[in-house]
Amino acid sequence: MKRFNILAILALLVLGLLPSCQPKEEPQEPAKAVNVIYMIGDGMALPQVYAAMLATRDPMTFSQFPYIGVVDTRSASNDITDSAAGGTALASDHRTKNGMVGMNPDTIPVKTVLEVMKEQGKETGIVVSCYVTHATPAVFYAKEPKRSNYENIAMQLAETDNVNLIIGGGRKHFNQRKDSLNLIERMENELGWKVYDTLADIDPACKKYMVVADDNHMPKAAERGDFLPRAVKTALETLDDAPNGFFLMVEGSQIDFACHANDSTWMMDEMIDFDYAVKVALDYAKEKGNTLVVVTADHETGGLSLPDPQGKYTNVVFDYSSGSHTCLPVLVYAYGPGAERFTGWMQNTDLKGKILNSCGFENIGDSLPEGQGPKIVPRKVNLDSKPD
């Protein structure tokens, strides 16, 4: 009996050791994103997203993201950022003063995620529903101490080699300029661009184009129809065969405009329109399997809350506390390779590094290659611009 117990114990010990004798599987390296779609709902925090969910009573694309985090939106000069400083932080990992585009508070150009992606051999695009020279799109390609210098920004766009395609409004900054230059003609005749007025005209084989579909900002969502989601689809069709992948920035620009106006109907239209654009991106990512989609915002606008004025917990109304921006944090939603990095509390300056890391790149430094950045002439400017 004693011998039997000893044998039983030995058998158990051997069985216990068997798993450790098996060859260990090497830990698999996480998949890297080949493509990145970076989407910014200007002025969009959780109140705007949930207001749209309440109003539509339909599932929205935002609810399909498996990873969600919280983003602090402060600028270098204010607890309440404007779109220029907020966009610069999201694009470049540097906080700057309100009103400044693509540079740090000392007017030194900073390198954006779009510029890094281009250096790494990826094709790049920008799709917006505002001027293509407006603050958020501009921070990805331009360096300017004052966001309202639209004609300077248009010139930098015309002369950049970092952007393959850009879609939005703002034609007047190219062909109705104070210097009388027809920049569109120069772009087409000297700088290698094709410039179109509508999405329908685009040559599918064209690899460097601008669509400026309005002299001003694009019309409101109720008037422009499905322009934004169609523009995202068009951009993805253009970039789809990029040999080394692509980086596409998309802005739902007029959520901000509507919240400045405290116009709930307009805001709802813009939120639903942006959600359709997000769906186009997410559907593409689900099909491809190699695409990271990151959706966030530069700041909240309007101080939107959703109270019951009767205090009876039954009748929700949309209530704005401001006609300007607020310091509310915003959310970030992520799907695809590297999406797990976008959780927890983070700074707006963290997103560039997380995107690059998801593609297998280090967060490459700030300074542009010598001779490639626009020359910044030090001068006194009023940097205390009103948030727009």
Contacts in CASP RR format, 6 or more apart in sequence:
PFRMAT RR
TARGET T0000
AUTHOR 0000-0000-0000
METHOD contacts of the structure
MODEL  1
MKRFNILAILALLVLGLLPSCQPKEEPQEPAKAVNVIYMIGDGMALPQVY
AAMLATRDPMTFSQFPYIGVVDTRSASNDITDSAAGGTALASDHRTKNGM
VGMNPDTIPVKTVLEVMKEQGKETGIVVSCYVTHATPAVFYAKEPKRSNY
ENIAMQLAETDNVNLIIGGGRKHFNQRKDSLNLIERMENELGWKVYDTLA
DIDPACKKYMVVADDNHMPKAAERGDFLPRAVKTALETLDDAPNGFFLMV
EGSQIDFACHANDSTWMMDEMIDFDYAVKVALDYAKEKGNTLVVVTADHE
TGGLSLPDPQGKYTNVVFDYSSGSHTCLPVLVYAYGPGAERFTGWMQNTD
LKGKILNSCGFENIGDSLPEGQGPKIVPRKVNLDSKPD
30 337 0 8 1.000
30 338 0 8 1.000
31 290 0 8 1.000
31 337 0 8 1.000
31 338 0 8 1.000
32 337 0 8 1.000
32 358 0 8 1.000
32 359 0 8 1.000
32 360 0 8 1.000
33 290 0 8 1.000
33 291 0 8 1.000
33 292 0 8 1.000
33 336 0 8 1.000
33 337 0 8 1.000
33 338 0 8 1.000
33 358 0 8 1.000
33 359 0 8 1.000
33 360 0 8 1.000
34 244 0 8 1.000
34 245 0 8 1.000
34 290 0 8 1.000
34 291 0 8 1.000
34 359 0 8 1.000
35 122 0 8 1.000
35 239 0 8 1.000
35 242 0 8 1.000
35 245 0 8 1.000
35 246 0 8 1.000
35 247 0 8 1.000
35 248 0 8 1.000
35 285 0 8 1.000
35 288 0 8 1.000
35 290 0 8 1.000
35 291 0 8 1.000
35 292 0 8 1.000
36 113 0 8 1.000
36 117 0 8 1.000
36 246 0 8 1.000
36 247 0 8 1.000
36 248 0 8 1.000
36 291 0 8 1.000
36 292 0 8 1.000
36 293 0 8 1.000
36 294 0 8 1.000
36 355 0 8 1.000
36 358 0 8 1.000
36 359 0 8 1.000
37 236 0 8 1.000
37 248 0 8 1.000
37 250 0 8 1.000
37 281 0 8 1.000
37 284 0 8 1.000
37 285 0 8 1.000
37 291 0 8 1.000
37 292 0 8 1.000
37 293 0 8 1.000
37 294 0 8 1.000
38 113 0 8 1.000
38 247 0 8 1.000
38 248 0 8 1.000
38 249 0 8 1.000
38 250 0 8 1.000
38 294 0 8 1.000
38 355 0 8 1.000
39 249 0 8 1.000
39 250 0 8 1.000
39 251 0 8 1.000
39 252 0 8 1.000
39 274 0 8 1.000
39 277 0 8 1.000
39 278 0 8 1.000
39 281 0 8 1.000
39 293 0 8 1.000
39 294 0 8 1.000
39 295 0 8 1.000
39 296 0 8 1.000
40 87 0 8 1.000
40 90 0 8 1.000
40 136 0 8 1.000
40 249 0 8 1.000
40 250 0 8 1.000
40 251 0 8 1.000
40 252 0 8 1.000
40 295 0 8 1.000
40 296 0 8 1.000
40 297 0 8 1.000
40 298 0 8 1.000
41 251 0 8 1.000
41 252 0 8 1.000
41 253 0 8 1.000
41 255 0 8 1.000
41 256 0 8 1.000
41 274 0 8 1.000
41 295 0 8 1.000
41 296 0 8 1.000
41 297 0 8 1.000
41 298 0 8 1.000
42 83 0 8 1.000
42 130 0 8 1.000
42 136 0 8 1.000
42 251 0 8 1.000
42 252 0 8 1.000
42 253 0 8 1.000
42 254 0 8 1.000
42 255 0 8 1.000
42 256 0 8 1.000
42 297 0 8 1.000
42 298 0 8 1.000
42 299 0 8 1.000
42 301 0 8 1.000
43 255 0 8 1.000
43 256 0 8 1.000
43 259 0 8 1.000
43 297 0 8 1.000
43 298 0 8 1.000
43 299 0 8 1.000
43 300 0 8 1.000
43 301 0 8 1.000
43 325 0 8 1.000
43 330 0 8 1.000
44 252 0 8 1.000
44 255 0 8 1.000
44 256 0 8 1.000
44 271 0 8 1.000
44 274 0 8 1.000
44 297 0 8 1.000
44 300 0 8 1.000
44 330 0 8 1.000
45 297 0 8 1.000
45 299 0 8 1.000
45 300 0 8 1.000
45 304 0 8 1.000
45 328 0 8 1.000
45 329 0 8 1.000
45 330 0 8 1.000
45 331 0 8 1.000
46 330 0 8 1.000
46 331 0 8 1.000
47 300 0 8 1.000
47 303 0 8 1.000
47 304 0 8 1.000
47 305 0 8 1.000
47 306 0 8 1.000
47 328 0 8 1.000
48 255 0 8 1.000
48 259 0 8 1.000
48 267 0 8 1.000
48 271 0 8 1.000
48 300 0 8 1.000
48 304 0 8 1.000
49 60 0 8 1.000
49 62 0 8 1.000
49 271 0 8 1.000
49 331 0 8 1.000
50 306 0 8 1.000
51 264 0 8 1.000
51 267 0 8 1.000
51 268 0 8 1.000
51 271 0 8 1.000
51 304 0 8 1.000
51 306 0 8 1.000
51 318 0 8 1.000
52 60 0 8 1.000
52 268 0 8 1.000
52 271 0 8 1.000
52 272 0 8 1.000
52 275 0 8 1.000
53 60 0 8 1.000
53 62 0 8 1.000
53 63 0 8 1.000
54 306 0 8 1.000
54 316 0 8 1.000
55 268 0 8 1.000
56 268 0 8 1.000
56 272 0 8 1.000
60 275 0 8 1.000
61 275 0 8 1.000
61 276 0 8 1.000
61 278 0 8 1.000
61 279 0 8 1.000
61 282 0 8 1.000
62 275 0 8 1.000
62 278 0 8 1.000
62 295 0 8 1.000
62 333 0 8 1.000
64 282 0 8 1.000
64 335 0 8 1.000
65 282 0 8 1.000
65 293 0 8 1.000
65 295 0 8 1.000
65 333 0 8 1.000
65 334 0 8 1.000
65 335 0 8 1.000
65 339 0 8 1.000
66 334 0 8 1.000
66 335 0 8 1.000
66 339 0 8 1.000
67 333 0 8 1.000
67 334 0 8 1.000
67 335 0 8 1.000
67 339 0 8 1.000
67 340 0 8 1.000
67 342 0 8 1.000
67 343 0 8 1.000
68 331 0 8 1.000
68 332 0 8 1.000
68 333 0 8 1.000
68 334 0 8 1.000
68 342 0 8 1.000
68 343 0 8 1.000
69 331 0 8 1.000
69 332 0 8 1.000
69 333 0 8 1.000
69 342 0 8 1.000
69 343 0 8 1.000
69 344 0 8 1.000
69 345 0 8 1.000
69 346 0 8 1.000
70 329 0 8 1.000
70 330 0 8 1.000
70 331 0 8 1.000
70 332 0 8 1.000
70 344 0 8 1.000
70 345 0 8 1.000
70 346 0 8 1.000
71 296 0 8 1.000
71 297 0 8 1.000
71 329 0 8 1.000
71 330 0 8 1.000
71 331 0 8 1.000
71 332 0 8 1.000
71 346 0 8 1.000
71 347 0 8 1.000
71 348 0 8 1.000
71 350 0 8 1.000
71 351 0 8 1.000
72 329 0 8 1.000
72 345 0 8 1.000
72 346 0 8 1.000
72 347 0 8 1.000
72 348 0 8 1.000
73 81 0 8 1.000
73 86 0 8 1.000
73 89 0 8 1.000
73 297 0 8 1.000
73 298 0 8 1.000
73 299 0 8 1.000
73 300 0 8 1.000
73 327 0 8 1.000
73 328 0 8 1.000
73 329 0 8 1.000
73 330 0 8 1.000
73 348 0 8 1.000
74 80 0 8 1.000
74 81 0 8 1.000
74 95 0 8 1.000
74 327 0 8 1.000
74 348 0 8 1.000
75 81 0 8 1.000
75 82 0 8 1.000
75 85 0 8 1.000
75 86 0 8 1.000
75 89 0 8 1.000
75 95 0 8 1.000
75 96 0 8 1.000
75 97 0 8 1.000
75 98 0 8 1.000
76 85 0 8 1.000
76 95 0 8 1.000
76 96 0 8 1.000
76 97 0 8 1.000
76 104 0 8 1.000
76 105 0 8 1.000
77 85 0 8 1.000
77 96 0 8 1.000
77 97 0 8 1.000
77 98 0 8 1.000
77 105 0 8 1.000
77 383 0 8 1.000
78 85 0 8 1.000
78 98 0 8 1.000
79 327 0 8 1.000
80 299 0 8 1.000
80 324 0 8 1.000
80 325 0 8 1.000
80 326 0 8 1.000
80 327 0 8 1.000
80 387 0 8 1.000
81 89 0 8 1.000
81 98 0 8 1.000
81 298 0 8 1.000
81 299 0 8 1.000
81 325 0 8 1.000
81 327 0 8 1.000
81 348 0 8 1.000
81 387 0 8 1.000
82 98 0 8 1.000
82 99 0 8 1.000
82 135 0 8 1.000
82 147 0 8 1.000
82 299 0 8 1.000
82 325 0 8 1.000
82 385 0 8 1.000
82 386 0 8 1.000
82 387 0 8 1.000
82 388 0 8 1.000
83 134 0 8 1.000
83 135 0 8 1.000
83 136 0 8 1.000
83 147 0 8 1.000
83 256 0 8 1.000
83 298 0 8 1.000
83 299 0 8 1.000
83 387 0 8 1.000
83 388 0 8 1.000
84 96 0 8 1.000
84 98 0 8 1.000
84 99 0 8 1.000
84 100 0 8 1.000
84 101 0 8 1.000
84 135 0 8 1.000
84 138 0 8 1.000
84 139 0 8 1.000
84 147 0 8 1.000
84 385 0 8 1.000
85 95 0 8 1.000
85 96 0 8 1.000
85 97 0 8 1.000
85 98 0 8 1.000
85 99 0 8 1.000
85 100 0 8 1.000
86 139 0 8 1.000
86 298 0 8 1.000
86 299 0 8 1.000
86 348 0 8 1.000
87 135 0 8 1.000
87 136 0 8 1.000
87 139 0 8 1.000
87 298 0 8 1.000
87 348 0 8 1.000
88 94 0 8 1.000
88 95 0 8 1.000
88 96 0 8 1.000
88 100 0 8 1.000
88 101 0 8 1.000
88 102 0 8 1.000
88 103 0 8 1.000
88 110 0 8 1.000
88 139 0 8 1.000
89 95 0 8 1.000
89 96 0 8 1.000
89 347 0 8 1.000
89 348 0 8 1.000
89 349 0 8 1.000
90 139 0 8 1.000
90 296 0 8 1.000
90 298 0 8 1.000
90 348 0 8 1.000
90 351 0 8 1.000
90 352 0 8 1.000
91 102 0 8 1.000
91 112 0 8 1.000
91 113 0 8 1.000
91 114 0 8 1.000
91 139 0 8 1.000
91 140 0 8 1.000
91 249 0 8 1.000
91 352 0 8 1.000
92 102 0 8 1.000
92 110 0 8 1.000
92 111 0 8 1.000
92 112 0 8 1.000
92 113 0 8 1.000
92 139 0 8 1.000
92 352 0 8 1.000
92 366 0 8 1.000
93 110 0 8 1.000
93 349 0 8 1.000
93 350 0 8 1.000
93 351 0 8 1.000
93 352 0 8 1.000
93 353 0 8 1.000
93 363 0 8 1.000
93 366 0 8 1.000
94 102 0 8 1.000
94 104 0 8 1.000
94 110 0 8 1.000
94 349 0 8 1.000
94 366 0 8 1.000
95 105 0 8 1.000
95 348 0 8 1.000
95 349 0 8 1.000
96 102 0 8 1.000
96 103 0 8 1.000
96 104 0 8 1.000
96 105 0 8 1.000
96 110 0 8 1.000
97 105 0 8 1.000
97 383 0 8 1.000
98 383 0 8 1.000
98 384 0 8 1.000
98 385 0 8 1.000
98 387 0 8 1.000
99 135 0 8 1.000
99 146 0 8 1.000
99 147 0 8 1.000
99 383 0 8 1.000
99 385 0 8 1.000
100 107 0 8 1.000
100 144 0 8 1.000
100 145 0 8 1.000
100 146 0 8 1.000
100 147 0 8 1.000
100 383 0 8 1.000
101 135 0 8 1.000
101 138 0 8 1.000
101 139 0 8 1.000
101 142 0 8 1.000
101 143 0 8 1.000
101 144 0 8 1.000
101 145 0 8 1.000
101 146 0 8 1.000
101 147 0 8 1.000
101 153 0 8 1.000
102 109 0 8 1.000
102 110 0 8 1.000
102 112 0 8 1.000
102 138 0 8 1.000
102 139 0 8 1.000
102 142 0 8 1.000
102 143 0 8 1.000
102 144 0 8 1.000
103 109 0 8 1.000
103 110 0 8 1.000
103 143 0 8 1.000
103 144 0 8 1.000
103 145 0 8 1.000
103 376 0 8 1.000
104 110 0 8 1.000
104 366 0 8 1.000
107 145 0 8 1.000
107 376 0 8 1.000
107 378 0 8 1.000
108 376 0 8 1.000
109 143 0 8 1.000
109 367 0 8 1.000
109 368 0 8 1.000
109 373 0 8 1.000
109 374 0 8 1.000
109 376 0 8 1.000
110 366 0 8 1.000
111 364 0 8 1.000
111 365 0 8 1.000
111 366 0 8 1.000
111 367 0 8 1.000
111 368 0 8 1.000
112 139 0 8 1.000
112 140 0 8 1.000
112 141 0 8 1.000
112 352 0 8 1.000
113 140 0 8 1.000
113 247 0 8 1.000
113 352 0 8 1.000
113 353 0 8 1.000
113 355 0 8 1.000
113 356 0 8 1.000
114 124 0 8 1.000
114 125 0 8 1.000
114 126 0 8 1.000
114 140 0 8 1.000
114 141 0 8 1.000
114 162 0 8 1.000
114 163 0 8 1.000
114 247 0 8 1.000
114 249 0 8 1.000
115 140 0 8 1.000
115 141 0 8 1.000
115 162 0 8 1.000
115 368 0 8 1.000
116 352 0 8 1.000
116 356 0 8 1.000
116 361 0 8 1.000
116 364 0 8 1.000
117 124 0 8 1.000
117 246 0 8 1.000
117 247 0 8 1.000
117 359 0 8 1.000
118 124 0 8 1.000
118 161 0 8 1.000
118 162 0 8 1.000
118 247 0 8 1.000
119 364 0 8 1.000
120 244 0 8 1.000
120 359 0 8 1.000
120 361 0 8 1.000
121 244 0 8 1.000
121 245 0 8 1.000
122 242 0 8 1.000
122 244 0 8 1.000
122 245 0 8 1.000
122 246 0 8 1.000
122 247 0 8 1.000
123 164 0 8 1.000
123 207 0 8 1.000
123 239 0 8 1.000
123 242 0 8 1.000
123 244 0 8 1.000
123 245 0 8 1.000
123 246 0 8 1.000
123 247 0 8 1.000
124 162 0 8 1.000
124 163 0 8 1.000
124 164 0 8 1.000
124 165 0 8 1.000
124 246 0 8 1.000
124 247 0 8 1.000
124 248 0 8 1.000
125 163 0 8 1.000
125 164 0 8 1.000
125 165 0 8 1.000
125 166 0 8 1.000
125 235 0 8 1.000
125 239 0 8 1.000
125 246 0 8 1.000
125 247 0 8 1.000
125 248 0 8 1.000
125 249 0 8 1.000
126 132 0 8 1.000
126 137 0 8 1.000
126 140 0 8 1.000
126 141 0 8 1.000
126 163 0 8 1.000
126 165 0 8 1.000
126 166 0 8 1.000
126 167 0 8 1.000
126 248 0 8 1.000
126 249 0 8 1.000
126 250 0 8 1.000
126 251 0 8 1.000
127 166 0 8 1.000
127 167 0 8 1.000
127 168 0 8 1.000
127 228 0 8 1.000
127 231 0 8 1.000
127 232 0 8 1.000
127 235 0 8 1.000
127 248 0 8 1.000
127 249 0 8 1.000
127 250 0 8 1.000
127 251 0 8 1.000
127 277 0 8 1.000
128 134 0 8 1.000
128 136 0 8 1.000
128 137 0 8 1.000
128 167 0 8 1.000
128 168 0 8 1.000
128 169 0 8 1.000
128 250 0 8 1.000
128 251 0 8 1.000
128 252 0 8 1.000
128 253 0 8 1.000
129 168 0 8 1.000
129 169 0 8 1.000
129 217 0 8 1.000
129 218 0 8 1.000
129 221 0 8 1.000
129 224 0 8 1.000
129 227 0 8 1.000
129 228 0 8 1.000
129 251 0 8 1.000
129 252 0 8 1.000
129 253 0 8 1.000
129 254 0 8 1.000
129 273 0 8 1.000
130 136 0 8 1.000
130 137 0 8 1.000
130 168 0 8 1.000
130 169 0 8 1.000
130 217 0 8 1.000
130 218 0 8 1.000
130 251 0 8 1.000
130 253 0 8 1.000
130 254 0 8 1.000
130 257 0 8 1.000
131 137 0 8 1.000
131 150 0 8 1.000
131 168 0 8 1.000
131 169 0 8 1.000
131 170 0 8 1.000
131 173 0 8 1.000
131 216 0 8 1.000
131 217 0 8 1.000
132 157 0 8 1.000
132 166 0 8 1.000
132 167 0 8 1.000
132 168 0 8 1.000
132 169 0 8 1.000
132 170 0 8 1.000
132 210 0 8 1.000
132 212 0 8 1.000
133 142 0 8 1.000
133 150 0 8 1.000
133 153 0 8 1.000
133 154 0 8 1.000
133 157 0 8 1.000
133 170 0 8 1.000
133 173 0 8 1.000
134 217 0 8 1.000
134 253 0 8 1.000
135 147 0 8 1.000
135 388 0 8 1.000
136 251 0 8 1.000
136 253 0 8 1.000
136 298 0 8 1.000
137 166 0 8 1.000
137 249 0 8 1.000
137 251 0 8 1.000
138 144 0 8 1.000
138 147 0 8 1.000
138 153 0 8 1.000
138 157 0 8 1.000
140 163 0 8 1.000
140 249 0 8 1.000
141 156 0 8 1.000
141 157 0 8 1.000
141 160 0 8 1.000
141 162 0 8 1.000
141 163 0 8 1.000
142 152 0 8 1.000
142 153 0 8 1.000
142 156 0 8 1.000
142 157 0 8 1.000
142 160 0 8 1.000
142 374 0 8 1.000
143 156 0 8 1.000
143 373 0 8 1.000
143 374 0 8 1.000
143 376 0 8 1.000
144 152 0 8 1.000
144 153 0 8 1.000
144 156 0 8 1.000
145 376 0 8 1.000
145 379 0 8 1.000
145 381 0 8 1.000
145 383 0 8 1.000
146 381 0 8 1.000
146 382 0 8 1.000
146 383 0 8 1.000
146 385 0 8 1.000
147 385 0 8 1.000
147 388 0 8 1.000
148 385 0 8 1.000
150 173 0 8 1.000
151 173 0 8 1.000
151 177 0 8 1.000
151 178 0 8 1.000
151 179 0 8 1.000
153 173 0 8 1.000
154 173 0 8 1.000
154 174 0 8 1.000
154 177 0 8 1.000
154 183 0 8 1.000
155 183 0 8 1.000
156 374 0 8 1.000
157 163 0 8 1.000
157 166 0 8 1.000
157 210 0 8 1.000
158 174 0 8 1.000
158 183 0 8 1.000
158 186 0 8 1.000
158 187 0 8 1.000
158 191 0 8 1.000
158 193 0 8 1.000
159 191 0 8 1.000
164 207 0 8 1.000
164 208 0 8 1.000
164 209 0 8 1.000
164 238 0 8 1.000
164 239 0 8 1.000
164 246 0 8 1.000
165 207 0 8 1.000
165 208 0 8 1.000
165 209 0 8 1.000
165 210 0 8 1.000
165 211 0 8 1.000
165 235 0 8 1.000
165 238 0 8 1.000
165 239 0 8 1.000
166 210 0 8 1.000
166 211 0 8 1.000
167 199 0 8 1.000
167 210 0 8 1.000
167 211 0 8 1.000
167 213 0 8 1.000
167 231 0 8 1.000
167 234 0 8 1.000
167 235 0 8 1.000
168 211 0 8 1.000
168 212 0 8 1.000
168 213 0 8 1.000
168 214 0 8 1.000
168 218 0 8 1.000
168 231 0 8 1.000
169 212 0 8 1.000
169 213 0 8 1.000
169 214 0 8 1.000
169 215 0 8 1.000
169 216 0 8 1.000
169 217 0 8 1.000
169 218 0 8 1.000
170 212 0 8 1.000
170 214 0 8 1.000
170 215 0 8 1.000
170 216 0 8 1.000
170 217 0 8 1.000
171 184 0 8 1.000
171 197 0 8 1.000
171 212 0 8 1.000
171 214 0 8 1.000
171 215 0 8 1.000
172 215 0 8 1.000
172 216 0 8 1.000
173 183 0 8 1.000
174 182 0 8 1.000
174 183 0 8 1.000
174 184 0 8 1.000
174 187 0 8 1.000
174 195 0 8 1.000
174 212 0 8 1.000
175 182 0 8 1.000
175 183 0 8 1.000
175 184 0 8 1.000
175 185 0 8 1.000
176 215 0 8 1.000
177 183 0 8 1.000
184 195 0 8 1.000
184 212 0 8 1.000
187 193 0 8 1.000
187 195 0 8 1.000
187 210 0 8 1.000
188 194 0 8 1.000
188 195 0 8 1.000
192 208 0 8 1.000
193 208 0 8 1.000
193 209 0 8 1.000
193 210 0 8 1.000
194 202 0 8 1.000
194 203 0 8 1.000
194 206 0 8 1.000
194 208 0 8 1.000
194 209 0 8 1.000
194 210 0 8 1.000
195 209 0 8 1.000
195 210 0 8 1.000
195 211 0 8 1.000
195 212 0 8 1.000
196 202 0 8 1.000
196 209 0 8 1.000
196 210 0 8 1.000
196 211 0 8 1.000
196 212 0 8 1.000
197 211 0 8 1.000
197 212 0 8 1.000
197 213 0 8 1.000
198 211 0 8 1.000
198 213 0 8 1.000
199 211 0 8 1.000
199 213 0 8 1.000
199 227 0 8 1.000
199 230 0 8 1.000
199 231 0 8 1.000
199 234 0 8 1.000
202 209 0 8 1.000
202 211 0 8 1.000
202 234 0 8 1.000
202 238 0 8 1.000
203 209 0 8 1.000
204 237 0 8 1.000
204 238 0 8 1.000
206 238 0 8 1.000
207 238 0 8 1.000
209 238 0 8 1.000
211 231 0 8 1.000
213 227 0 8 1.000
217 253 0 8 1.000
217 254 0 8 1.000
217 257 0 8 1.000
218 224 0 8 1.000
218 227 0 8 1.000
218 253 0 8 1.000
218 254 0 8 1.000
220 254 0 8 1.000
220 258 0 8 1.000
220 266 0 8 1.000
220 269 0 8 1.000
220 270 0 8 1.000
221 228 0 8 1.000
221 254 0 8 1.000
221 266 0 8 1.000
221 269 0 8 1.000
221 270 0 8 1.000
221 272 0 8 1.000
221 273 0 8 1.000
222 266 0 8 1.000
222 269 0 8 1.000
225 273 0 8 1.000
226 273 0 8 1.000
226 276 0 8 1.000
228 250 0 8 1.000
228 252 0 8 1.000
228 273 0 8 1.000
228 274 0 8 1.000
228 276 0 8 1.000
228 277 0 8 1.000
229 273 0 8 1.000
229 276 0 8 1.000
229 277 0 8 1.000
229 279 0 8 1.000
229 280 0 8 1.000
232 248 0 8 1.000
232 250 0 8 1.000
232 277 0 8 1.000
232 280 0 8 1.000
232 281 0 8 1.000
233 280 0 8 1.000
235 248 0 8 1.000
235 250 0 8 1.000
236 248 0 8 1.000
236 280 0 8 1.000
236 281 0 8 1.000
236 284 0 8 1.000
239 245 0 8 1.000
239 246 0 8 1.000
239 248 0 8 1.000
248 281 0 8 1.000
250 277 0 8 1.000
250 281 0 8 1.000
252 270 0 8 1.000
252 273 0 8 1.000
252 274 0 8 1.000
252 277 0 8 1.000
254 266 0 8 1.000
254 270 0 8 1.000
255 267 0 8 1.000
255 270 0 8 1.000
255 271 0 8 1.000
255 274 0 8 1.000
255 301 0 8 1.000
256 301 0 8 1.000
257 266 0 8 1.000
257 270 0 8 1.000
258 264 0 8 1.000
258 266 0 8 1.000
258 267 0 8 1.000
258 269 0 8 1.000
258 270 0 8 1.000
259 267 0 8 1.000
259 300 0 8 1.000
259 301 0 8 1.000
259 302 0 8 1.000
259 303 0 8 1.000
259 304 0 8 1.000
259 320 0 8 1.000
259 323 0 8 1.000
260 301 0 8 1.000
260 302 0 8 1.000
260 323 0 8 1.000
260 324 0 8 1.000
261 323 0 8 1.000
262 302 0 8 1.000
262 320 0 8 1.000
262 323 0 8 1.000
264 318 0 8 1.000
267 304 0 8 1.000
267 318 0 8 1.000
278 293 0 8 1.000
278 295 0 8 1.000
281 293 0 8 1.000
282 293 0 8 1.000
282 335 0 8 1.000
284 291 0 8 1.000
285 291 0 8 1.000
285 292 0 8 1.000
285 293 0 8 1.000
285 335 0 8 1.000
285 336 0 8 1.000
286 335 0 8 1.000
289 336 0 8 1.000
289 337 0 8 1.000
290 337 0 8 1.000
291 336 0 8 1.000
291 337 0 8 1.000
292 334 0 8 1.000
292 335 0 8 1.000
292 336 0 8 1.000
292 337 0 8 1.000
292 338 0 8 1.000
292 339 0 8 1.000
292 355 0 8 1.000
292 358 0 8 1.000
292 359 0 8 1.000
293 333 0 8 1.000
293 334 0 8 1.000
293 335 0 8 1.000
293 336 0 8 1.000
293 339 0 8 1.000
294 332 0 8 1.000
294 333 0 8 1.000
294 334 0 8 1.000
294 339 0 8 1.000
294 342 0 8 1.000
294 351 0 8 1.000
294 355 0 8 1.000
295 332 0 8 1.000
295 333 0 8 1.000
295 334 0 8 1.000
296 330 0 8 1.000
296 331 0 8 1.000
296 332 0 8 1.000
296 333 0 8 1.000
296 351 0 8 1.000
297 330 0 8 1.000
297 331 0 8 1.000
298 330 0 8 1.000
298 348 0 8 1.000
299 325 0 8 1.000
299 326 0 8 1.000
299 327 0 8 1.000
299 328 0 8 1.000
299 330 0 8 1.000
300 325 0 8 1.000
300 326 0 8 1.000
300 327 0 8 1.000
300 328 0 8 1.000
300 330 0 8 1.000
301 322 0 8 1.000
301 323 0 8 1.000
301 324 0 8 1.000
301 325 0 8 1.000
301 326 0 8 1.000
302 320 0 8 1.000
302 321 0 8 1.000
302 322 0 8 1.000
302 323 0 8 1.000
302 324 0 8 1.000
302 325 0 8 1.000
302 326 0 8 1.000
303 320 0 8 1.000
303 321 0 8 1.000
303 322 0 8 1.000
303 323 0 8 1.000
303 326 0 8 1.000
303 328 0 8 1.000
304 318 0 8 1.000
304 319 0 8 1.000
304 320 0 8 1.000
304 321 0 8 1.000
305 319 0 8 1.000
305 320 0 8 1.000
305 321 0 8 1.000
306 316 0 8 1.000
306 317 0 8 1.000
306 318 0 8 1.000
306 319 0 8 1.000
307 316 0 8 1.000
307 317 0 8 1.000
307 319 0 8 1.000
308 314 0 8 1.000
308 315 0 8 1.000
308 316 0 8 1.000
308 317 0 8 1.000
309 315 0 8 1.000
309 317 0 8 1.000
309 319 0 8 1.000
324 387 0 8 1.000
325 387 0 8 1.000
332 342 0 8 1.000
332 346 0 8 1.000
332 351 0 8 1.000
333 342 0 8 1.000
334 340 0 8 1.000
334 341 0 8 1.000
334 342 0 8 1.000
337 358 0 8 1.000
338 354 0 8 1.000
338 357 0 8 1.000
338 358 0 8 1.000
339 358 0 8 1.000
341 354 0 8 1.000
341 357 0 8 1.000
341 358 0 8 1.000
342 351 0 8 1.000
342 354 0 8 1.000
346 354 0 8 1.000
352 363 0 8 1.000
353 363 0 8 1.000
356 362 0 8 1.000
356 363 0 8 1.000
356 364 0 8 1.000
357 363 0 8 1.000
END
